[in-house]
Amino acid sequence: MKMKTRLSAWKYVKNNKRVVGVLVTSLALSFMAMYVIHVLLSTTSESFRPVMFEMPKHISYASLTPKAFGINRDDYENYEEFETALNEKRDEVIENLKKHPGIDNVILTQVALSHYQPVVGEIAYEAPLLEADQIRDFLDHMGAKLVDGRMPECDGEVLVDTKLMKNAGTKIGDWFSEGMYGETFRIVGVIESSSRICVGTPMGNTNSGWYMVVYNDESTMDLKAVLEAEGLTITEQDTIYDSLSYKKMYEKDVDGVIQDVILAISLVVTIFLSLLVLVAYVSFLRDRVSEYCLYASIGYGRAEIYGMILREMVLLFLIGTVSGLIISLGAGILIEELVIWPRGLEGSIFYGERILTILGIFLLLMGILQIPVLAYVNRIKTVDMIEEQ
């Protein structure tokens, strides 16, 4: 007579903690690996956002060739005449730009490079080297404030954003970008800003180029278009850093690359996890063949046995997922406390979309596991049938 009592999915889980623990631990650690990797890599895209999205709302940089100004060296008898013509044309353009809506000021000056290094990758970006009496206006325009130390007074003195100080492990009195400039620019103050800016005074001709530093607002997104409206011819040899160029750079070289890396790692982990769980689950099923045959012998049909196996699988994956989520968030808190904040980085410990992605991977894995489950269910025999063989 067919039994009517529903087969319990909980009994085996409760009574076989060692076997179940191996499967649950594998799932939990796989969840944590995929999630923690996402948290670590996301510090790059999160940390670069202030530099590449906030800074260009207030400041843009342009390093232009003589050709952009319509000045050709061959048209002049000597270098002095060529340089005079170039300077006059550049000064004219600068004065016209100052009158443009959305532009407060334009300064031709040297720049140094400040560096920002998350867990993966690095960005180097311009720090203007201004005269000491120009720095206060720059800070006001950028919405930055001095929080420690003093303002630059002499040549080669620099103010550095507080998070960049943490990131580089420097303090007031240390050298700024020593690996690039040596003992040239000394840090004399710390500033807080929304865009990780640095600013200082020049030291001779030690620099990373001369730029037109454009004090703009959010209405001036496309500096190239503004320059072309002034009659300049902008080519690939000219360098412009504005909101549009930084946005393209971020989408292509930062967020795009990070997402590709996360996808690649997730794919590798998924394949490895699939093979690991598949082998473990097949062994799990093989060890229980006699149990399944016994259920068939006392009246349970294949559909009921399959239902029990499926409920057990859901229960195991649910426990593994919850455990993995708890472990991942705990690991995220540790990463935040030990890596993100101490290194002056930006990041989060909760990414809802990533959790949904991992759940999708686990659902896919459960679907794959239906193949061996159905194969074993279809091979179930009663005890009598086994004895007749």
DRENDO-1510 file (C-alpha; in Angstrom, 1 decimal, always signed):
<recs>
REC; n; res; u; v; w
REC; 1; MET; +0.0; +0.0; +0.0 .
REC; 2; LYS; +1.3; +3.4; -1.0 .
REC; 3; MET; +2.4; +5.6; +1.9 .
REC; 4; LYS; +0.6; +9.0; +2.2 .
REC; 5; THR; +3.0; +10.6; +4.6 .
REC; 6; ARG; +5.3; +13.1; +2.9 .
REC; 7; LEU; +9.0; +12.3; +2.9 .
REC; 8; SER; +10.9; +14.7; +5.1 .
REC; 9; ALA; +13.7; +16.7; +3.7 .
REC; 10; TRP; +14.8; +17.8; +7.1 .
REC; 11; LYS; +15.5; +14.4; +8.7 .
REC; 12; TYR; +18.6; +13.6; +6.5 .
REC; 13; VAL; +19.9; +17.1; +6.9 .
REC; 14; LYS; +19.5; +17.0; +10.7 .
REC; 15; ASN; +21.0; +13.5; +11.1 .
REC; 16; ASN; +23.9; +13.8; +8.6 .
REC; 17; LYS; +25.6; +17.0; +9.7 .
REC; 18; ARG; +29.1; +16.1; +8.5 .
REC; 19; VAL; +28.0; +15.3; +4.9 .
REC; 20; VAL; +25.6; +18.2; +4.8 .
REC; 21; GLY; +28.2; +20.5; +6.4 .
REC; 22; VAL; +30.7; +19.9; +3.5 .
REC; 23; LEU; +28.1; +20.9; +0.9 .
REC; 24; VAL; +26.9; +23.9; +2.8 .
REC; 25; THR; +30.4; +25.1; +3.6 .
REC; 26; SER; +31.3; +24.8; -0.1 .
REC; 27; LEU; +28.3; +26.9; -1.1 .
REC; 28; ALA; +28.9; +29.5; +1.6 .
REC; 29; LEU; +32.6; +29.9; +0.8 .
REC; 30; SER; +31.8; +30.2; -2.9 .
REC; 31; PHE; +29.2; +32.8; -2.2 .
REC; 32; MET; +31.8; +34.7; +0.0 .
REC; 33; ALA; +34.5; +34.4; -2.7 .
REC; 34; MET; +32.3; +35.9; -5.4 .
REC; 35; TYR; +31.0; +38.6; -3.2 .
REC; 36; VAL; +34.3; +39.7; -1.5 .
REC; 37; ILE; +36.0; +39.9; -4.9 .
REC; 38; HIS; +33.3; +42.2; -6.0 .
REC; 39; VAL; +33.7; +44.4; -2.9 .
REC; 40; LEU; +37.5; +44.6; -3.4 .
REC; 41; LEU; +37.3; +45.4; -7.1 .
REC; 42; SER; +34.5; +47.9; -6.6 .
REC; 43; THR; +36.8; +50.1; -4.5 .
REC; 44; THR; +38.5; +51.0; -7.7 .
REC; 45; SER; +35.4; +52.3; -9.5 .
REC; 46; GLU; +33.9; +53.8; -6.3 .
REC; 47; SER; +37.2; +55.6; -5.4 .
REC; 48; PHE; +37.7; +57.0; -8.9 .
REC; 49; ARG; +34.3; +58.5; -9.1 .
REC; 50; PRO; +35.0; +61.6; -7.1 .
REC; 51; VAL; +38.1; +62.3; -9.3 .
REC; 52; MET; +36.5; +61.6; -12.6 .
REC; 53; PHE; +33.0; +62.9; -12.0 .
REC; 54; GLU; +33.2; +65.6; -9.2 .
REC; 55; MET; +36.4; +67.3; -10.1 .
REC; 56; PRO; +35.6; +68.1; -13.7 .
REC; 57; LYS; +32.4; +69.9; -12.5 .
REC; 58; HIS; +34.7; +72.6; -11.2 .
REC; 59; ILE; +38.0; +72.4; -13.1 .
REC; 60; SER; +39.2; +71.4; -16.6 .
REC; 61; TYR; +42.6; +71.2; -18.1 .
REC; 62; ALA; +43.8; +71.8; -21.7 .
REC; 63; SER; +47.3; +71.3; -23.0 .
REC; 64; LEU; +47.2; +72.5; -26.6 .
REC; 65; THR; +49.8; +72.4; -29.5 .
REC; 66; PRO; +50.7; +75.5; -31.5 .
REC; 67; LYS; +48.7; +74.0; -34.4 .
REC; 68; ALA; +45.5; +74.3; -32.3 .
REC; 69; PHE; +46.1; +78.0; -32.1 .
REC; 70; GLY; +46.8; +78.2; -35.8 .
REC; 71; ILE; +50.5; +78.9; -35.2 .
REC; 72; ASN; +53.0; +77.2; -37.5 .
REC; 73; ARG; +56.7; +77.3; -36.7 .
REC; 74; ASP; +57.7; +77.4; -40.4 .
REC; 75; ASP; +55.9; +80.8; -40.7 .
REC; 76; TYR; +58.5; +82.5; -38.5 .
REC; 77; GLU; +62.2; +83.3; -39.1 .
REC; 78; ASN; +63.3; +82.4; -35.6 .
REC; 79; TYR; +62.1; +80.8; -32.4 .
REC; 80; GLU; +61.6; +84.1; -30.6 .
REC; 81; GLU; +59.1; +85.4; -33.1 .
REC; 82; PHE; +57.3; +82.0; -33.1 .
REC; 83; GLU; +57.1; +82.0; -29.3 .
REC; 84; THR; +55.9; +85.6; -29.2 .
REC; 85; ALA; +53.1; +84.9; -31.7 .
REC; 86; LEU; +52.1; +81.7; -29.8 .
REC; 87; ASN; +52.0; +83.5; -26.4 .
REC; 88; GLU; +50.0; +86.4; -27.8 .
REC; 89; LYS; +47.4; +84.1; -29.4 .
REC; 90; ARG; +47.2; +82.0; -26.3 .
REC; 91; ASP; +46.7; +85.1; -24.1 .
REC; 92; GLU; +44.0; +86.2; -26.4 .
REC; 93; VAL; +42.2; +82.9; -26.2 .
REC; 94; ILE; +42.5; +82.9; -22.4 .
REC; 95; GLU; +40.9; +86.3; -22.1 .
REC; 96; ASN; +38.1; +85.3; -24.4 .
REC; 97; LEU; +37.5; +82.1; -22.3 .
REC; 98; LYS; +37.2; +84.2; -19.1 .
REC; 99; LYS; +34.2; +85.9; -20.7 .
REC; 100; HIS; +32.5; +82.6; -21.6 .
REC; 101; PRO; +29.4; +81.7; -19.5 .
REC; 102; GLY; +30.2; +79.1; -16.9 .
REC; 103; ILE; +33.9; +79.9; -16.8 .
REC; 104; ASP; +35.2; +82.0; -13.8 .
REC; 105; ASN; +38.9; +82.0; -14.6 .
REC; 106; VAL; +41.6; +80.6; -16.8 .
REC; 107; ILE; +45.3; +80.3; -15.7 .
REC; 108; LEU; +48.2; +79.0; -17.7 .
REC; 109; THR; +50.4; +77.2; -15.3 .
REC; 110; GLN; +52.6; +74.1; -14.6 .
REC; 111; VAL; +51.0; +71.0; -13.1 .
REC; 112; ALA; +52.2; +68.0; -11.1 .
REC; 113; LEU; +50.5; +64.6; -10.9 .
REC; 114; SER; +48.8; +63.3; -7.9 .
REC; 115; HIS; +48.3; +59.6; -7.5 .
REC; 116; TYR; +45.4; +57.6; -6.1 .
REC; 117; GLN; +45.7; +53.8; -5.8 .
REC; 118; PRO; +42.8; +51.5; -4.8 .
REC; 119; VAL; +43.2; +47.8; -4.3 .
REC; 120; VAL; +43.4; +47.3; -8.1 .
REC; 121; GLY; +44.6; +50.0; -10.5 .
REC; 122; GLU; +45.9; +53.5; -10.2 .
REC; 123; ILE; +45.0; +57.0; -11.5 .
REC; 124; ALA; +47.3; +59.9; -11.9 .
REC; 125; TYR; +45.7; +63.3; -12.4 .
REC; 126; GLU; +46.6; +67.0; -12.6 .
REC; 127; ALA; +47.4; +69.1; -9.5 .
REC; 128; PRO; +47.9; +72.8; -10.5 .
REC; 129; LEU; +51.0; +74.6; -9.4 .
REC; 130; LEU; +49.9; +78.1; -8.8 .
REC; 131; GLU; +51.3; +81.2; -7.2 .
REC; 132; ALA; +50.8; +81.3; -3.4 .
REC; 133; ASP; +48.3; +84.2; -3.7 .
REC; 134; GLN; +46.1; +82.2; -6.2 .
REC; 135; ILE; +45.7; +79.1; -4.1 .
REC; 136; ARG; +42.9; +80.5; -1.8 .
REC; 137; ASP; +40.7; +81.3; -4.8 .
REC; 138; PHE; +41.3; +77.8; -6.2 .
REC; 139; LEU; +40.3; +76.2; -2.9 .
REC; 140; ASP; +37.2; +78.4; -2.7 .
REC; 141; HIS; +36.2; +77.5; -6.3 .
REC; 142; MET; +36.7; +73.8; -5.6 .
REC; 143; GLY; +34.7; +73.9; -2.3 .
REC; 144; ALA; +37.8; +72.7; -0.4 .
REC; 145; LYS; +39.0; +73.8; +3.0 .
REC; 146; LEU; +42.3; +73.5; +4.9 .
REC; 147; VAL; +41.9; +71.2; +7.9 .
REC; 148; ASP; +45.5; +70.8; +9.0 .
REC; 149; GLY; +48.8; +72.5; +8.5 .
REC; 150; ARG; +49.2; +75.8; +6.7 .
REC; 151; MET; +48.8; +77.4; +3.2 .
REC; 152; PRO; +51.8; +77.2; +0.8 .
REC; 153; GLU; +54.0; +80.2; +1.1 .
REC; 154; CYS; +57.3; +79.3; -0.6 .
REC; 155; ASP; +58.2; +77.5; -3.8 .
REC; 156; GLY; +57.5; +73.7; -3.9 .
REC; 157; GLU; +54.9; +73.5; -1.2 .
REC; 158; VAL; +51.7; +71.4; -1.6 .
REC; 159; LEU; +48.3; +70.9; -0.1 .
REC; 160; VAL; +47.0; +67.3; -0.3 .
REC; 161; ASP; +43.5; +65.9; +0.1 .
REC; 162; THR; +43.1; +64.0; +3.4 .
REC; 163; LYS; +42.1; +60.7; +1.7 .
REC; 164; LEU; +45.1; +60.9; -0.6 .
REC; 165; MET; +47.3; +61.4; +2.4 .
REC; 166; LYS; +45.9; +58.1; +3.9 .
REC; 167; ASN; +46.2; +56.4; +0.5 .
REC; 168; ALA; +49.9; +57.3; +0.1 .
REC; 169; GLY; +50.7; +56.8; +3.8 .
REC; 170; THR; +52.1; +60.4; +4.0 .
REC; 171; LYS; +51.9; +63.2; +6.6 .
REC; 172; ILE; +52.7; +66.8; +6.8 .
REC; 173; GLY; +56.4; +67.4; +6.1 .
REC; 174; ASP; +56.7; +64.4; +3.8 .
REC; 175; TRP; +57.5; +64.8; +0.0 .
REC; 176; PHE; +54.6; +64.8; -2.4 .
REC; 177; SER; +54.9; +62.1; -5.1 .
REC; 178; GLU; +58.4; +61.4; -4.1 .
REC; 179; GLY; +58.7; +58.5; -6.5 .
REC; 180; MET; +58.1; +60.8; -9.5 .
REC; 181; TYR; +59.6; +64.2; -8.4 .
REC; 182; GLY; +62.0; +63.2; -5.7 .
REC; 183; GLU; +62.5; +65.6; -2.8 .
REC; 184; THR; +61.0; +68.6; -4.6 .
REC; 185; PHE; +57.5; +69.2; -3.4 .
REC; 186; ARG; +56.9; +69.2; +0.4 .
REC; 187; ILE; +53.4; +68.7; +1.9 .
REC; 188; VAL; +52.6; +71.6; +4.2 .
REC; 189; GLY; +48.8; +71.2; +4.6 .
REC; 190; VAL; +45.9; +68.8; +4.4 .
REC; 191; ILE; +42.6; +69.8; +2.7 .
REC; 192; GLU; +39.2; +68.2; +2.5 .
REC; 193; SER; +37.4; +68.2; -0.8 .
REC; 194; SER; +34.8; +66.2; -2.7 .
REC; 195; SER; +37.1; +65.5; -5.6 .
REC; 196; ARG; +40.5; +64.5; -4.0 .
REC; 197; ILE; +42.3; +67.6; -5.3 .
REC; 198; CYS; +45.9; +68.7; -4.6 .
REC; 199; VAL; +47.4; +72.1; -5.3 .
REC; 200; GLY; +50.7; +73.7; -4.7 .
REC; 201; THR; +53.4; +76.2; -5.8 .
REC; 202; PRO; +55.9; +75.5; -8.6 .
REC; 203; MET; +59.5; +74.6; -8.0 .
REC; 204; GLY; +61.5; +75.8; -11.0 .
REC; 205; ASN; +60.7; +73.7; -14.0 .
REC; 206; THR; +59.9; +70.4; -12.3 .
REC; 207; ASN; +56.5; +69.6; -13.6 .
REC; 208; SER; +54.4; +67.2; -15.7 .
REC; 209; GLY; +53.5; +69.8; -18.3 .
REC; 210; TRP; +51.9; +73.2; -18.8 .
REC; 211; TYR; +48.2; +73.5; -18.9 .
REC; 212; MET; +45.4; +76.0; -19.2 .
REC; 213; VAL; +43.5; +75.5; -16.0 .
REC; 214; VAL; +39.9; +76.4; -16.6 .
REC; 215; TYR; +37.7; +77.2; -13.6 .
REC; 216; ASN; +34.3; +76.1; -14.9 .
REC; 217; ASP; +30.9; +75.0; -13.5 .
REC; 218; GLU; +28.7; +72.2; -14.5 .
REC; 219; SER; +27.3; +74.0; -17.5 .
REC; 220; THR; +30.7; +73.6; -19.2 .
REC; 221; MET; +30.9; +69.9; -19.8 .
REC; 222; ASP; +32.5; +70.0; -23.2 .
REC; 223; LEU; +35.7; +72.2; -23.1 .
REC; 224; LYS; +36.6; +71.0; -26.6 .
REC; 225; ALA; +33.4; +72.5; -28.1 .
REC; 226; VAL; +34.1; +75.8; -26.2 .
REC; 227; LEU; +37.7; +76.0; -27.6 .
REC; 228; GLU; +36.5; +75.2; -31.1 .
REC; 229; ALA; +33.9; +78.0; -30.8 .
REC; 230; GLU; +36.8; +80.3; -30.1 .
REC; 231; GLY; +38.3; +79.3; -33.5 .
REC; 232; LEU; +40.8; +76.7; -32.3 .
REC; 233; THR; +41.4; +73.5; -34.2 .
REC; 234; ILE; +41.5; +70.6; -31.7 .
REC; 235; THR; +43.2; +67.4; -32.8 .
REC; 236; GLU; +44.3; +64.1; -31.2 .
REC; 237; GLN; +47.7; +65.8; -30.4 .
REC; 238; ASP; +45.9; +68.1; -28.0 .
REC; 239; THR; +45.1; +67.0; -24.4 .
REC; 240; ILE; +41.8; +68.0; -22.8 .
REC; 241; TYR; +40.5; +66.7; -19.5 .
REC; 242; ASP; +36.9; +67.8; -18.9 .
REC; 243; SER; +33.6; +66.2; -17.8 .
REC; 244; LEU; +33.1; +64.4; -21.1 .
REC; 245; SER; +36.6; +63.0; -21.5 .
REC; 246; TYR; +36.6; +61.8; -17.9 .
REC; 247; LYS; +33.2; +60.2; -18.3 .
REC; 248; LYS; +34.4; +58.3; -21.4 .
REC; 249; MET; +37.6; +57.3; -19.6 .
REC; 250; TYR; +35.6; +56.0; -16.6 .
REC; 251; GLU; +33.1; +54.0; -18.6 .
REC; 252; LYS; +35.8; +52.4; -20.8 .
REC; 253; ASP; +38.9; +52.1; -18.7 .
REC; 254; VAL; +37.6; +51.9; -15.2 .
REC; 255; ASP; +34.0; +50.7; -14.8 .
REC; 256; GLY; +34.1; +48.7; -18.0 .
REC; 257; VAL; +37.3; +46.9; -17.1 .
REC; 258; ILE; +36.3; +46.2; -13.5 .
REC; 259; GLN; +32.9; +44.7; -14.7 .
REC; 260; ASP; +34.8; +42.5; -17.2 .
REC; 261; VAL; +37.2; +41.3; -14.5 .
REC; 262; ILE; +34.3; +40.6; -12.1 .
REC; 263; LEU; +32.5; +38.7; -14.9 .
REC; 264; ALA; +35.5; +36.7; -15.7 .
REC; 265; ILE; +36.2; +35.8; -12.1 .
REC; 266; SER; +32.6; +34.9; -11.6 .
REC; 267; LEU; +32.6; +32.7; -14.6 .
REC; 268; VAL; +35.8; +30.9; -13.3 .
REC; 269; VAL; +34.3; +30.5; -9.8 .
REC; 270; THR; +31.0; +29.3; -11.3 .
REC; 271; ILE; +32.7; +26.6; -13.4 .
REC; 272; PHE; +34.9; +25.5; -10.5 .
REC; 273; LEU; +31.9; +25.6; -8.1 .
REC; 274; SER; +29.7; +23.6; -10.6 .
REC; 275; LEU; +32.3; +20.9; -10.9 .
REC; 276; LEU; +33.0; +20.7; -7.2 .
REC; 277; VAL; +29.3; +20.6; -6.2 .
REC; 278; LEU; +28.5; +18.2; -9.1 .
REC; 279; VAL; +31.1; +15.7; -7.9 .
REC; 280; ALA; +30.1; +16.1; -4.3 .
REC; 281; TYR; +26.4; +15.8; -5.0 .
REC; 282; VAL; +26.8; +12.8; -7.2 .
REC; 283; SER; +28.7; +11.1; -4.4 .
REC; 284; PHE; +25.9; +12.3; -2.0 .
REC; 285; LEU; +23.3; +10.6; -4.2 .
REC; 286; ARG; +25.3; +7.4; -4.7 .
REC; 287; ASP; +25.7; +6.9; -1.0 .
REC; 288; ARG; +21.9; +7.1; -0.6 .
REC; 289; VAL; +20.8; +4.6; -3.4 .
REC; 290; SER; +19.8; +2.0; -0.9 .
REC; 291; GLU; +17.7; +4.6; +1.0 .
REC; 292; TYR; +15.9; +5.6; -2.1 .
REC; 293; CYS; +15.3; +2.0; -3.1 .
REC; 294; LEU; +13.8; +1.3; +0.4 .
REC; 295; TYR; +11.4; +4.3; +0.0 .
REC; 296; ALA; +10.3; +2.8; -3.4 .
REC; 297; SER; +9.8; -0.6; -1.7 .
REC; 298; ILE; +7.5; +0.7; +0.9 .
REC; 299; GLY; +5.3; +2.5; -1.6 .
REC; 300; TYR; +6.8; +5.9; -2.5 .
REC; 301; GLY; +6.8; +6.7; -6.1 .
REC; 302; ARG; +9.7; +8.2; -8.0 .
REC; 303; ALA; +7.9; +11.6; -8.1 .
REC; 304; GLU; +7.7; +11.7; -4.3 .
REC; 305; ILE; +11.3; +10.6; -3.9 .
REC; 306; TYR; +12.4; +13.3; -6.4 .
REC; 307; GLY; +10.3; +15.8; -4.5 .
REC; 308; MET; +12.2; +14.9; -1.3 .
REC; 309; ILE; +15.6; +15.2; -3.0 .
REC; 310; LEU; +14.6; +18.6; -4.5 .
REC; 311; ARG; +13.4; +19.9; -1.2 .
REC; 312; GLU; +16.7; +18.7; +0.4 .
REC; 313; MET; +18.6; +20.5; -2.3 .
REC; 314; VAL; +16.6; +23.7; -1.8 .
REC; 315; LEU; +17.2; +23.5; +1.9 .
REC; 316; LEU; +21.0; +23.0; +1.5 .
REC; 317; PHE; +21.3; +25.8; -1.0 .
REC; 318; LEU; +19.2; +28.1; +1.3 .
REC; 319; ILE; +21.4; +27.3; +4.3 .
REC; 320; GLY; +24.5; +27.8; +2.2 .
REC; 321; THR; +23.2; +31.1; +0.8 .
REC; 322; VAL; +22.3; +32.6; +4.1 .
REC; 323; SER; +25.5; +31.4; +5.7 .
REC; 324; GLY; +27.5; +32.8; +2.7 .
REC; 325; LEU; +25.7; +36.1; +2.9 .
REC; 326; ILE; +26.4; +36.5; +6.7 .
REC; 327; ILE; +30.0; +35.5; +6.2 .
REC; 328; SER; +30.4; +37.9; +3.2 .
REC; 329; LEU; +28.9; +40.9; +5.1 .
REC; 330; GLY; +31.2; +40.1; +8.0 .
REC; 331; ALA; +34.2; +39.9; +5.6 .
REC; 332; GLY; +33.0; +43.2; +4.0 .
REC; 333; ILE; +33.0; +44.9; +7.4 .
REC; 334; LEU; +36.6; +43.7; +8.0 .
REC; 335; ILE; +37.6; +44.9; +4.5 .
REC; 336; GLU; +36.0; +48.3; +5.3 .
REC; 337; GLU; +37.8; +48.6; +8.6 .
REC; 338; LEU; +41.2; +47.2; +7.5 .
REC; 339; VAL; +41.5; +48.2; +3.8 .
REC; 340; ILE; +38.9; +50.8; +2.7 .
REC; 341; TRP; +39.0; +53.5; +5.4 .
REC; 342; PRO; +42.7; +53.2; +6.4 .
REC; 343; ARG; +43.8; +53.6; +2.7 .
REC; 344; GLY; +41.5; +56.6; +2.1 .
REC; 345; LEU; +39.3; +54.6; -0.4 .
REC; 346; GLU; +35.6; +54.7; -1.2 .
REC; 347; GLY; +33.5; +51.5; -1.1 .
REC; 348; SER; +30.5; +49.7; +0.2 .
REC; 349; ILE; +29.9; +46.4; +2.0 .
REC; 350; PHE; +26.4; +45.9; +0.6 .
REC; 351; TYR; +25.8; +45.4; -3.2 .
REC; 352; GLY; +22.2; +44.2; -3.7 .
REC; 353; GLU; +22.7; +43.6; -7.4 .
REC; 354; ARG; +25.7; +41.4; -6.7 .
REC; 355; ILE; +23.7; +39.3; -4.3 .
REC; 356; LEU; +21.0; +38.8; -6.9 .
REC; 357; THR; +23.7; +37.7; -9.4 .
REC; 358; ILE; +25.1; +35.1; -7.0 .
REC; 359; LEU; +21.6; +33.9; -6.3 .
REC; 360; GLY; +21.1; +33.5; -10.1 .
REC; 361; ILE; +24.4; +31.5; -10.3 .
REC; 362; PHE; +23.2; +29.2; -7.5 .
REC; 363; LEU; +19.8; +28.7; -9.2 .
REC; 364; LEU; +21.7; +27.8; -12.4 .
REC; 365; LEU; +23.7; +25.3; -10.4 .
REC; 366; MET; +20.6; +23.8; -9.0 .
REC; 367; GLY; +19.3; +23.4; -12.5 .
REC; 368; ILE; +22.5; +21.7; -13.6 .
REC; 369; LEU; +22.2; +19.3; -10.6 .
REC; 370; GLN; +18.8; +18.1; -11.9 .
REC; 371; ILE; +20.6; +16.1; -14.5 .
REC; 372; PRO; +22.3; +13.6; -12.1 .
REC; 373; VAL; +19.3; +13.7; -9.7 .
REC; 374; LEU; +16.8; +12.7; -12.4 .
REC; 375; ALA; +19.3; +10.0; -13.6 .
REC; 376; TYR; +19.4; +8.5; -10.2 .
REC; 377; VAL; +15.7; +8.7; -9.6 .
REC; 378; ASN; +15.0; +6.9; -12.9 .
REC; 379; ARG; +17.3; +4.1; -11.8 .
REC; 380; ILE; +15.6; +3.5; -8.4 .
REC; 381; LYS; +14.4; +0.0; -7.9 .
REC; 382; THR; +12.5; -1.7; -5.1 .
REC; 383; VAL; +14.3; -4.1; -2.8 .
REC; 384; ASP; +12.6; -7.1; -4.5 .
REC; 385; MET; +13.9; -6.0; -7.9 .
REC; 386; ILE; +17.4; -5.7; -6.5 .
REC; 387; GLU; +17.3; -9.2; -5.0 .
REC; 388; GLU; +16.0; -10.7; -8.3 .
REC; 389; GLN; +19.2; -9.4; -10.1 .
</recs>
